[in-house]
Amino acid sequence: MLRLTVVCLAMGSLAQLLPPGCAPLSEPIPDDAGPPQPQVSAPDRVTGGEHVELAASVAGADDDGTISYRWYQTYGRVVSLQNANTAAARFVAPQVTKNHTLRFRVDARNPAGATGSAEAAVTITGKSWPEGDSDTTGQDDDSSASDGGADERTDDGSAGTTLTDSGDATSTANDETRVYLVTTKGKIVIELYPADAPRTVMNFRTYVREDFYRGTIFHRVTQDESGEGEIVQGGGYLPGMEYKEPTHSPVRNESENGLSNVRGTVAMARTNDPDSATSQFFFNLKDHSEEYDWQEGQPGYTVFGRVVEGMSVVDAIGRVAIDPPGDGTPVDDIVIIRVGFE
């Protein structure tokens, strides 16, 4: 019996003459192929409520589907990025009282594993709110991150605290394990966990020592259907929802420390970039371990302390009227009057 073997070759114009059942051969990726060089497009300026698209492309490589994309927010009030794992991510611009810039980074990865990045910035035009109204985005906004928000904080940033080569924090000030917040709703005392979250505690201590939190408000509260508080967040806004810029670099995520986001704990707020936490923090009023704890391949929200006095004050803040309901800004400002170490 005569047996014929069909050889599939695809060279130049012969690619159009392949025998049935033969697919064109993929061109091999050179070992020395450099990272993709993504180009991004985004509107320079938008208004609150507008639907915004962030688009990325890599010249000559987008039609074959070999490039994968991942969008991150690195600066500003957090928005919900839709389709963040595609070339075109989308979000709805929040309402703001003053002009506010959001920054984003896209990573483009080729099949060889090489990754290139590009950044985009979108400025939201502020609006004047009628008396009695509030900025109603209800979203957190963290980080003065630059270059993707992943800069590791390596300076000690505060007197009496050092960070060892192993990442452990030691303090010569024995009175810095507890922080008090005197608010317009009452006093809250937090016990810090420097052994478990050394960089995060060092970062928080620095903001406390510099009196950064004085005069800021709890700008975000989430509630369940019965009106009971779930999250109380602060550390980034002044009355009137005026954004307060962080004064230090973002801190590296430490959520893989074994501490869980259970009721009464305090954790760092951040964008969807795990290493973007700066000044903002939140109280867990309920058990959020399933949603916020570290999981394999998925960074969580770093727990760095717990409430040891004044949990009833935190609960009271969690029940205040917010706008919009469910996840919003307190209608009446709740201000941090004083902050310090006990």
N, C-alpha and C positions, 0 to 999 in steps of 0.2 A: 504494500500500500504506500502510495506516495503521500508523504506528510509535508504540508507547507507551513512554514513559520513566518508570521507577519511581523516585521520589525517596524516599530513606530518611530519615525524621526520627524522632528519639527525644526526645520532650519529655514529661516527667512520666509520666502513665499510658499515653501512646501508645507507650512503649517496649515494651509487651506486644503491640502491634498491628503490628509490623514485617512487611513482605512477606517471603516466603521468600528466603533468601540475603542478607538485610540484617542487619548486626551493629549493635548499639547504638554510637553515637558516644562515644568517650572524652571525658570532660570535660577541657578543656585545663588545664594547670598554670599558675597565675598567675605572671607574671614575678617578682612580689615574694614568692613562696612562701618561707617560712622553712625552716630545716633541720628534719628530723624530730626528735621528742623521744622517744627510746626509753625504755621502762620495762623494768627487768630484775628477774628473780626468781632466787634461788639460796639453798640452805640456809645458815644461819648457821654451823653446826658439823657436821662429819662425822668419821668415823674412817678410819684407814688401810685401803685396800682397797675402800672404798665407791665405787660408781658415782655420779657427781655430774652433774647437768644444770644448765646455765646457759641461761636462757630470756630472750629479748628480744621486745618487741612495740612497735608504734607504733599508737596509738589511731586506729581508723577507716581504717587503710591496709594491714592485713595480709591481708585476704581477696582483694585484687586482685593480689597478687604484685608490686606496683610498688616495694617497698622491698627493697633488698639489704642483707645484714648481713655483718659481719666481726668475729670475736672475736680478741682478743689477750690474752696473759698479760703483766702488767706488773710483777709482784713475786712473789718466793718461789721455791721449788724448782720447776724446770720440769716441767710435766706435758705429756702428749701430748693435745692438744686434737683431738677428733674432730668432724667437721661444723662446723669453724670458720667456714665460709662460709655458714652458715645461721642462722636465728633461735635454734636450740637446739643449743648445743655441749655436748659431754660429755667427761669425763675420769675416770680412776680415781685416787682420792686416794692419795698415797704414804704409806708408813709413816714416822712421825717419832717421835723420842724425847721431844720437848717440843712443846707447842702451837705451831703454825706457821700463819701466815695467808698465803693466796694471794690475789692481786688480779688482776682481769681488767677489760678495757675492751671494749665493743662499739661499733662504728661502724655507724650506719644511714644509708643513702644513698638519696635519691629520684631519679626519672628526670631531674630538673633539675640533678642534681649536688650538691645541698646535702646536707651530712653533719652529723648530730648524734651525740653520744656519751653513754654512761652507763657507770658502773662497778659492779662487784660484788666482794664479798670473802667468802671461805670460809675458816674456821678449821678446821684439822685437829687433832684431839685427840691429844696425844702419848701414847706408851705406854712402859712400862718394859721394857727388853729383858732376857731372861735372860743371865746372865754368859756371855761367849763369843760372843753373837750380835751382829749389827750391824744398823743401819738399812739396809735392802736395796733402797731405791728405785732406786739407780744412776742417778738423773737429776740433771742439773745444775740449779742454782737460781741465778739471777742477779737482780740489780738491786733497788735500793731505789727503783725508779722511782715517781714520783708524777705525777698528771695524764697518764697514758698512757705514762710513761717516756721521753718524747721531749725532755726538757729538754736543751738544749745546754750543755756545760760551757764557760763563757767566762772564768771567773776563772783566773789562772795557777796557783793552788793550790800553788805551790812556789817557794821561793827559787831564783833563778838561771835561771828559765825564763819566757819570754814568748811569747805567741801573737800574731802579726801580723794585720793586717786581712785579708791574703790567706789566712790559715789556716796559714802556715808557722810552725814552732816554731824558736826560736833559744835556745841555752843558753849561759850564761856559765860553766858548770861543765863543763870538758872531761873530767872523770872520770866522767861519767854516761852514757856510751854502752854500758857493760857492767854487768850486774847479776849478782851471784852468789847462789845459793841453797845453803846447806849443809843437807842433809837427813839423815835417819837411814839413807839408802841411799848417801850420798856427795854430792859437790859438783857443781853444775850452773852453767854460766856462759852468760848470754844476751847477745847483741849486739842493741841496739835500733836501730830504723830511724825516727828522728824526722823525716827529710825526707819519708818516704812515708806515715807515719801520725802526724802531729804531735799531734793531740788525744789519741789513744790512748796514745802514748808519754808525754805529759805526765801523763795520768791514772795510768799504771802507775808512773812515777817518784814521784809523790806518795805512793802507797801504800807504795812501798819506803822512801822517806825517813821516813815516819811509823812505820815498823816494823810496819805492819799485818799482814804475812804471818808474822811470828815466831810460832811455836806453832801455826800452822794445818797442816792435813793435806791430802794428795792424796786427795780423797774419792770420786773416780770414775775407774774404769779400764774401757776397753772392749777386748775381745780377740776374735780370730778363732777359728775352730773348732779350730785347733791350739794355742791358748793364747798366741799372740804378741800383744803389745800393739798397739793401734791409736790410742787416745787416752788421755792421762793428764791429769786436770783437778784443779785446786786453787784455793786463794785465797778460800774462803768458809766453811770449817768448822774447828772445833776438835776435839780428840780426843773420842770419844763421840758424834760427829756433832752437836755443838752448833753451831747456825748462828751465824755472826759477821756482824752487820749491816754493810753497806758504810757508809762515812763521808762519801762525796761523791756528787754528782749523777751520773746516767748520762752516758756519753760518746756523741757522735754516731757513727754507723756510718761507717767509712772503708774498707770492703772494696773499693771501686772504685779502689784505689790501684795495681793492677797486680801486687801481691804474691800469691803462690799458696800454698795450704795443702798444701805438699809436706812430705815427711819432714824433720824437724829444725826446722821452723818453730814459732813460738809465736803463738797467736791468742787473741782475747778470746772468752770464753763469754758467752752472752746468752740471753734468752727468745726467743719468736718475734716480739717487737717488735724491729726492727732496731736501735733506738737505746736499748737497755736495758742495755748492758754496764757493769759497775761494777768490782768487784775480781777477779772470777774469770777465769782464763786456762787454756789447755790446750796441751799439746805434741802435735804431729802425729808419730806414730811411723811412719805410712805416708802415701802420697800420697792426699790427700782433696780434690784440686783440683776434681774433677767434682761432689762433693757440697757443698763448703763455700765455693767461690769465688763472687765476684759474677758474676751473669749478667743479661742485659738484663731489667729489670723485677723482679729477684729479688736483694735484698741478700744478701751472704754473711757470713762470719765474718772480722773484720779481723785480718790478719797484721801484727804490729808488731815482730817480731824473729826470731832464730834461735839455736839452741844452737851454741856454738862450743867448749865444753868440757863433758864429762860426758854425752855422748849415751848412753854405755854405762850410766850411772846411770838415765837416763830409760827405756831399754830394760828394765833390771832391774825398775823399778817396774811397767812394763807387763806383766811376767810373774808378778806376785805372785798369790796366791790371792785371789779376789774372791767376793762373795756379793751377788746371784746370779751364776752364771757368765755370761760373755758381756758383760755391762754391769752392773757393780756396784761395791760399796765394798770396798776392801782389808780382808781379815779382820784383819790387824795394822796398826795405824796407822803411816803413813809421815809423819813430822813435818818441817816446815821449822824448823830450829833457829836459823839465823841468815840474814839477808838484808842486802845492801848493795851499794854501787857499787865496782867495781874501779878 
